[in-house]
Structures are given as structure tokens and as C-alpha cells.
Amino acid sequence: METVVFFAAVACFLCAGVTYVVMDYRFHGERQGAMESVLNVQAEAGSTKKKLLGYTKFMDYMAPGKQSLSEKMKHLVAKVVREYVYVENIRKETLKRDTNGSVIIRYSVEYSFGFDVKPDGFEILGAPGGIEIQIRRPTLITTPAIKSSSHEIPSGVAPFDEKEIVAEIRRKLPEFALQHGAIMSSEESVRALCEKKLIEYLRNFLVSQPGVVQVPGISIVYK
């Protein structure tokens, strides 16, 4: 009887030991799985944080962006070519004849528009909607260039020697072009061309900087 009790006790002890080993192994596996889950979460959190920082990293390069833009601004020129027709009526006294005359001048002009290139002439600021470039309106930055010109005498007008008259008219064309250019600088289409060049340059600069994942919208605000 005592032998049976002894073996029964040993059997219980062995069962308990096996159960402990099995449970400990299972819990160890669970602990290992939990630890891996924690590490994965930490890795994902680190990756997410890095990505989020990439979306705001552009703020670190606003000042260098302004400096670079100031240096390159004079090259960010919007060129516009316009065609014109000018009619000069010539009095008969000038022609020394019995009837008046006229000359039609056709000419094209290339205009160059741009922004103030001085560093204190503009600001680049963060705004709720993205990035704002606060700057003065674009202006005509060089003397307009007369690209071509031609002339003709309207049909029905008696022929006359127009050589000197045409030469005099052509001397007036640069002044006409300046007047047109001053007006054009206020046109929405001209401003849009200038703004596009400015925005594209700043965006490309910021995107190329280390750690920058995305650059928000950039807008122009006139002072």
C-alpha cells in the first residue's frame, strides 16, 4: 500500500513538473510574441514619426530658400511677345502734295517681366494654407526689345516717298513699347507667368533638400 502511495506521489510530482514546463514554454512563447509586437509597434511608430517629420521638414529650409531665390530671382524672367499695328496719318503739308497719306507699321516687341530681387523686397512665410511669398507686384525689368517691323502704304492711297517718314515712325516705337509694357505689368496673364516661375523655383528648391517628403501649396501675396 505504501508503495502504491509512493508511486502515486511521484506520478503527481512528475505531472506537475511537466505541466509547469509546458505552461512556462507557452507563456515564454506568448512573452516572445508580445515582445515582438512591441518592437514592431515601436518600429512603425518610428517610421511614422520620420514620415511626419518629412512633411514639415521644409520649414527648416525656408531661410535658405529665400536666399537662393534672391540670388536667382533676376533670372526668373517671364518673356512676353506682342504684335502691334500702328497707323500714322500724314498731312498733305508734310507730303507737299494735294492729299493726305498714311503708313501702316507692323511690329513685334519682346517684354521681360520679373520681381524685386533684393532680399528685403520679399518674405517667405509659413501660412495655414501652406507657404506664402509676400512680394511686390512684377514690373517691366528691361527695356522692351523691338524684334521686327515692316510697313506698307494702304491701298487707295497715292504713292509717295515714305522712307524718311517710316524712319521717323520707327524711332517712336521704343517709347510706344514702354507705354504698353507699363500697362501689361498689371495684366493677370503676365502676373500669372511671373508667379509660376517664382513658385516652381521655390518648390524645386525645397523638394531637393534632405529629409523633405512633401512641400505644401505655395501662393503669392502682394504687398
C-alpha atoms as a printed R data frame, in Angstrom:
    type eleno elety resid chain resno      x       y        z
1   ATOM     1    CA   MET     A     1  0.000   0.000    0.000
2   ATOM     2    CA   GLU     A     2  2.797   2.401    0.865
3   ATOM     3    CA   THR     A     3  4.494   1.583   -2.460
4   ATOM     4    CA   VAL     A     4  1.339   2.484   -4.358
5   ATOM     5    CA   VAL     A     5  1.088   5.749   -2.443
6   ATOM     6    CA   PHE     A     6  4.752   6.471   -3.170
7   ATOM     7    CA   PHE     A     7  4.425   5.879   -6.889
8   ATOM     8    CA   ALA     A     8  1.217   7.893   -6.945
9   ATOM     9    CA   ALA     A     9  3.011  10.802   -5.286
10  ATOM    10    CA   VAL     A    10  5.914  10.531   -7.736
11  ATOM    11    CA   ALA     A    11  3.463  10.464  -10.640
12  ATOM    12    CA   CYS     A    12  1.740  13.569   -9.334
13  ATOM    13    CA   PHE     A    13  5.054  15.318   -8.932
14  ATOM    14    CA   LEU     A    14  6.125  14.428  -12.463
15  ATOM    15    CA   CYS     A    15  2.768  15.582  -13.861
16  ATOM    16    CA   ALA     A    16  3.127  18.860  -12.022
17  ATOM    17    CA   GLY     A    17  6.645  19.277  -13.376
18  ATOM    18    CA   VAL     A    18  5.557  18.534  -16.926
19  ATOM    19    CA   THR     A    19  2.622  20.933  -16.577
20  ATOM    20    CA   TYR     A    20  4.933  23.676  -15.311
21  ATOM    21    CA   VAL     A    21  7.360  23.127  -18.172
22  ATOM    22    CA   VAL     A    22  4.532  23.160  -20.722
23  ATOM    23    CA   MET     A    23  2.937  26.281  -19.211
24  ATOM    24    CA   ASP     A    24  6.272  28.052  -18.916
25  ATOM    25    CA   TYR     A    25  7.062  27.256  -22.558
26  ATOM    26    CA   ARG     A    26  3.642  28.518  -23.620
27  ATOM    27    CA   PHE     A    27  3.993  31.708  -21.574
28  ATOM    28    CA   HIS     A    28  7.517  32.168  -22.894
29  ATOM    29    CA   GLY     A    29  6.149  31.963  -26.414
30  ATOM    30    CA   GLU     A    30  3.456  34.463  -25.536
31  ATOM    31    CA   ARG     A    31  6.036  36.770  -23.940
32  ATOM    32    CA   GLN     A    32  8.230  36.430  -27.012
33  ATOM    33    CA   GLY     A    33  5.257  37.227  -29.254
34  ATOM    34    CA   ALA     A    34  4.317  40.200  -27.113
35  ATOM    35    CA   MET     A    35  7.876  41.489  -27.203
36  ATOM    36    CA   GLU     A    36  7.972  41.168  -30.999
37  ATOM    37    CA   SER     A    37  4.658  43.012  -31.206
38  ATOM    38    CA   VAL     A    38  6.028  45.816  -29.045
39  ATOM    39    CA   LEU     A    39  9.150  46.043  -31.194
40  ATOM    40    CA   ASN     A    40  7.049  46.121  -34.360
41  ATOM    41    CA   VAL     A    41  4.849  48.860  -32.932
42  ATOM    42    CA   GLN     A    42  7.922  50.856  -31.912
43  ATOM    43    CA   ALA     A    43  9.410  50.416  -35.386
44  ATOM    44    CA   GLU     A    44  6.159  51.506  -37.034
45  ATOM    45    CA   ALA     A    45  5.900  54.483  -34.670
46  ATOM    46    CA   GLY     A    46  9.471  55.486  -35.520
47  ATOM    47    CA   SER     A    47  8.775  55.156  -39.225
48  ATOM    48    CA   THR     A    48  5.549  57.157  -38.904
49  ATOM    49    CA   LYS     A    49  7.341  59.849  -36.903
50  ATOM    50    CA   LYS     A    50 10.043  60.042  -39.564
51  ATOM    51    CA   LYS     A    51  7.429  60.395  -42.298
52  ATOM    52    CA   LEU     A    52  5.564  63.056  -40.353
53  ATOM    53    CA   LEU     A    53  8.790  64.973  -39.838
54  ATOM    54    CA   GLY     A    54  9.356  64.743  -43.588
55  ATOM    55    CA   TYR     A    55  6.059  66.550  -44.164
56  ATOM    56    CA   THR     A    56  7.182  69.517  -42.042
57  ATOM    57    CA   LYS     A    57 10.916  69.371  -42.750
58  ATOM    58    CA   PHE     A    58 10.540  72.014  -45.452
59  ATOM    59    CA   MET     A    59 10.188  74.605  -42.666
60  ATOM    60    CA   ASP     A    60 13.899  74.163  -41.875
61  ATOM    61    CA   TYR     A    61 14.801  75.374  -45.357
62  ATOM    62    CA   MET     A    62 12.620  78.484  -45.616
63  ATOM    63    CA   ALA     A    63 15.516  80.869  -44.876
64  ATOM    64    CA   PRO     A    64 17.958  79.136  -47.279
65  ATOM    65    CA   GLY     A    65 15.128  79.072  -49.807
66  ATOM    66    CA   LYS     A    66 14.741  82.831  -49.547
67  ATOM    67    CA   GLN     A    67 18.472  83.345  -50.005
68  ATOM    68    CA   SER     A    68 18.588  81.077  -53.034
69  ATOM    69    CA   LEU     A    69 15.510  82.726  -54.519
70  ATOM    70    CA   SER     A    70 17.021  86.166  -54.023
71  ATOM    71    CA   GLU     A    71 20.164  85.084  -55.875
72  ATOM    72    CA   LYS     A    72 18.258  83.532  -58.771
73  ATOM    73    CA   MET     A    73 15.352  85.989  -58.976
74  ATOM    74    CA   LYS     A    74 16.906  88.098  -61.717
75  ATOM    75    CA   HIS     A    75 16.938  85.020  -63.941
76  ATOM    76    CA   LEU     A    76 13.282  84.150  -63.277
77  ATOM    77    CA   VAL     A    77 12.050  86.345  -66.076
78  ATOM    78    CA   ALA     A    78  8.736  85.988  -67.874
79  ATOM    79    CA   LYS     A    79  9.146  86.921  -71.527
80  ATOM    80    CA   VAL     A    80  6.108  88.023  -73.492
81  ATOM    81    CA   VAL     A    81  5.997  88.867  -77.205
82  ATOM    82    CA   ARG     A    82  3.234  91.071  -78.550
83  ATOM    83    CA   GLU     A    83  2.353  92.037  -82.120
84  ATOM    84    CA   TYR     A    84  1.183  95.574  -82.910
85  ATOM    85    CA   VAL     A    85 -0.192  97.538  -85.822
86  ATOM    86    CA   TYR     A    86  0.329 101.273  -85.863
87  ATOM    87    CA   VAL     A    87 -1.145 103.644  -88.441
88  ATOM    88    CA   GLU     A    88  0.439 107.038  -88.967
89  ATOM    89    CA   ASN     A    89 -1.686 109.593  -90.779
90  ATOM    90    CA   ILE     A    90  0.404 112.123  -92.652
91  ATOM    91    CA   ARG     A    91 -0.896 115.529  -93.511
92  ATOM    92    CA   LYS     A    92 -0.622 116.771  -97.073
93  ATOM    93    CA   GLU     A    93  1.507 119.691  -95.928
94  ATOM    94    CA   THR     A    94  4.161 117.253  -94.819
95  ATOM    95    CA   LEU     A    95  3.940 115.378  -98.075
96  ATOM    96    CA   LYS     A    96  3.830 118.619 -100.052
97  ATOM    97    CA   ARG     A    97  1.004 117.344 -102.129
98  ATOM    98    CA   ASP     A    98 -2.750 117.825 -102.517
99  ATOM    99    CA   THR     A    99 -3.887 114.807 -100.474
100 ATOM   100    CA   ASN     A   100 -3.109 113.306  -97.088
101 ATOM   101    CA   GLY     A   101 -1.316 109.993  -96.786
102 ATOM   102    CA   SER     A   102 -0.811 107.212  -94.263
103 ATOM   103    CA   VAL     A   103  1.616 104.463  -93.365
104 ATOM   104    CA   ILE     A   104  0.854 101.161  -91.639
105 ATOM   105    CA   ILE     A   105  3.614  99.857  -89.369
106 ATOM   106    CA   ARG     A   106  3.513  96.281  -88.127
107 ATOM   107    CA   TYR     A   107  5.985  95.418  -85.386
108 ATOM   108    CA   SER     A   108  6.598  92.927  -82.598
109 ATOM   109    CA   VAL     A   109  8.029  93.590  -79.145
110 ATOM   110    CA   GLU     A   110  9.566  91.271  -76.565
111 ATOM   111    CA   TYR     A   111  8.927  92.275  -72.948
112 ATOM   112    CA   SER     A   112 10.663  90.937  -69.839
113 ATOM   113    CA   PHE     A   113  8.811  90.993  -66.520
114 ATOM   114    CA   GLY     A   114 10.052  89.991  -63.092
115 ATOM   115    CA   PHE     A   115 10.078  90.635  -59.345
116 ATOM   116    CA   ASP     A   116 12.171  92.690  -56.944
117 ATOM   117    CA   VAL     A   117 15.468  90.835  -56.470
118 ATOM   118    CA   LYS     A   118 16.552  92.477  -53.192
119 ATOM   119    CA   PRO     A   119 16.348  90.206  -50.089
120 ATOM   120    CA   ASP     A   120 14.382  92.852  -48.191
121 ATOM   121    CA   GLY     A   121 11.921  93.115  -51.052
122 ATOM   122    CA   PHE     A   122 10.059  89.905  -50.192
123 ATOM   123    CA   GLU     A   123  9.329  87.386  -47.437
124 ATOM   124    CA   ILE     A   124  8.712  83.627  -47.414
125 ATOM   125    CA   LEU     A   125  6.398  82.643  -44.568
126 ATOM   126    CA   GLY     A   126  4.523  79.619  -43.317
127 ATOM   127    CA   ALA     A   127  0.747  80.038  -43.503
128 ATOM   128    CA   PRO     A   128 -2.303  77.891  -42.566
129 ATOM   129    CA   GLY     A   129 -2.767  77.037  -46.231
130 ATOM   130    CA   GLY     A   130  0.904  76.297  -46.929
131 ATOM   131    CA   ILE     A   131  3.658  78.756  -47.879
132 ATOM   132    CA   GLU     A   132  3.237  82.423  -48.747
133 ATOM   133    CA   ILE     A   133  5.650  84.526  -50.774
134 ATOM   134    CA   GLN     A   134  4.914  88.129  -49.869
135 ATOM   135    CA   ILE     A   135  6.302  90.354  -52.579
136 ATOM   136    CA   ARG     A   136  5.684  93.468  -54.634
137 ATOM   137    CA   ARG     A   137  3.932  93.146  -57.968
138 ATOM   138    CA   PRO     A   138  6.044  92.228  -61.006
139 ATOM   139    CA   THR     A   139  7.318  95.038  -63.195
140 ATOM   140    CA   LEU     A   140  8.986  95.564  -66.527
141 ATOM   141    CA   ILE     A   141 12.647  94.852  -65.713
142 ATOM   142    CA   THR     A   142 14.389  95.625  -69.011
143 ATOM   143    CA   THR     A   143 13.810  97.926  -71.946
144 ATOM   144    CA   PRO     A   144 11.410  96.242  -74.388
145 ATOM   145    CA   ALA     A   145 13.132  94.920  -77.492
146 ATOM   146    CA   ILE     A   146 11.685  95.650  -80.931
147 ATOM   147    CA   LYS     A   147 12.007  92.280  -82.636
148 ATOM   148    CA   SER     A   148 10.776  93.130  -86.113
149 ATOM   149    CA   SER     A   149  8.898  95.756  -88.073
150 ATOM   150    CA   SER     A   150  7.512  96.248  -91.543
151 ATOM   151    CA   HIS     A   151  5.451  98.885  -93.247
152 ATOM   152    CA   GLU     A   152  3.050  99.349  -96.107
153 ATOM   153    CA   ILE     A   153  1.035 102.074  -97.804
154 ATOM   154    CA   PRO     A   154 -2.709 101.358  -97.593
155 ATOM   155    CA   SER     A   155 -4.430 100.572 -100.854
156 ATOM   156    CA   GLY     A   156 -6.136 103.564 -102.407
157 ATOM   157    CA   VAL     A   157 -3.503 106.000 -101.153
158 ATOM   158    CA   ALA     A   158 -1.415 107.653 -103.819
159 ATOM   159    CA   PRO     A   159  2.219 106.518 -103.635
160 ATOM   160    CA   PHE     A   160  4.768 108.817 -102.054
161 ATOM   161    CA   ASP     A   161  8.356 108.663 -100.826
162 ATOM   162    CA   GLU     A   162  7.824 107.213  -97.334
163 ATOM   163    CA   LYS     A   163 11.452 106.401  -96.456
164 ATOM   164    CA   GLU     A   164 12.109 109.338  -94.114
165 ATOM   165    CA   ILE     A   165  8.598 109.189  -92.661
166 ATOM   166    CA   VAL     A   166  8.930 105.470  -91.852
167 ATOM   167    CA   ALA     A   167 12.338 106.061  -90.258
168 ATOM   168    CA   GLU     A   168 10.812 108.747  -88.040
169 ATOM   169    CA   ILE     A   169  7.934 106.461  -87.022
170 ATOM   170    CA   ARG     A   170 10.318 103.638  -86.128
171 ATOM   171    CA   ARG     A   171 12.184 105.954  -83.796
172 ATOM   172    CA   LYS     A   172  8.909 106.287  -81.857
173 ATOM   173    CA   LEU     A   173  8.366 102.538  -81.434
174 ATOM   174    CA   PRO     A   174 10.543 102.063  -78.290
175 ATOM   175    CA   GLU     A   175  8.529 104.735  -76.464
176 ATOM   176    CA   PHE     A   176  5.281 103.077  -77.559
177 ATOM   177    CA   ALA     A   177  6.638  99.754  -76.278
178 ATOM   178    CA   LEU     A   178  7.499 101.229  -72.877
179 ATOM   179    CA   GLN     A   179  3.990 102.592  -72.525
180 ATOM   180    CA   HIS     A   180  2.482  99.225  -73.428
181 ATOM   181    CA   GLY     A   181  4.843  97.422  -71.054
182 ATOM   182    CA   ALA     A   182  3.854  99.601  -68.099
183 ATOM   183    CA   ILE     A   183  0.225  98.673  -68.713
184 ATOM   184    CA   MET     A   184  0.974  94.987  -69.300
185 ATOM   185    CA   SER     A   185  2.644  94.553  -65.885
186 ATOM   186    CA   SER     A   186 -0.824  94.837  -64.341
187 ATOM   187    CA   GLU     A   187 -2.364  92.165  -66.573
188 ATOM   188    CA   GLU     A   188 -3.421  88.953  -64.834
189 ATOM   189    CA   SER     A   189 -1.877  86.807  -67.566
190 ATOM   190    CA   VAL     A   190  1.523  88.475  -67.143
191 ATOM   191    CA   ARG     A   191  1.380  88.180  -63.358
192 ATOM   192    CA   ALA     A   192  0.448  84.518  -63.677
193 ATOM   193    CA   LEU     A   193  3.557  83.830  -65.780
194 ATOM   194    CA   CYS     A   194  5.799  85.572  -63.246
195 ATOM   195    CA   GLU     A   195  4.162  83.799  -60.303
196 ATOM   196    CA   LYS     A   196  4.550  80.403  -61.971
197 ATOM   197    CA   LYS     A   197  8.308  80.838  -62.367
198 ATOM   198    CA   LEU     A   198  8.695  82.004  -58.765
199 ATOM   199    CA   ILE     A   199  6.633  79.167  -57.301
200 ATOM   200    CA   GLU     A   200  8.285  76.487  -59.431
201 ATOM   201    CA   TYR     A   201 11.762  77.579  -58.381
202 ATOM   202    CA   LEU     A   202 10.968  77.617  -54.655
203 ATOM   203    CA   ARG     A   203  9.129  74.282  -54.814
204 ATOM   204    CA   ASN     A   204 12.007  72.594  -56.655
205 ATOM   205    CA   PHE     A   205 14.495  74.019  -54.155
206 ATOM   206    CA   LEU     A   206 12.571  72.763  -51.110
207 ATOM   207    CA   VAL     A   207 11.807  69.334  -52.574
208 ATOM   208    CA   SER     A   208 15.509  68.760  -53.289
209 ATOM   209    CA   GLN     A   209 16.537  69.306  -49.651
210 ATOM   210    CA   PRO     A   210 17.434  66.310  -47.404
211 ATOM   211    CA   GLY     A   211 14.551  64.820  -45.443
212 ATOM   212    CA   VAL     A   212 11.806  66.759  -47.215
213 ATOM   213    CA   VAL     A   213  8.995  64.402  -48.203
214 ATOM   214    CA   GLN     A   214  6.375  66.878  -49.328
215 ATOM   215    CA   VAL     A   215  6.018  70.619  -49.880
216 ATOM   216    CA   PRO     A   216  2.589  72.231  -49.349
217 ATOM   217    CA   GLY     A   217  0.901  74.673  -51.689
218 ATOM   218    CA   ILE     A   218  2.771  77.909  -52.409
219 ATOM   219    CA   SER     A   219  0.903  81.139  -53.044
220 ATOM   220    CA   ILE     A   220  1.875  84.707  -53.908
221 ATOM   221    CA   VAL     A   221  0.591  87.542  -51.724
222 ATOM   222    CA   TYR     A   222  1.246  91.054  -52.990
223 ATOM   223    CA   LYS     A   223  2.324  93.748  -50.568
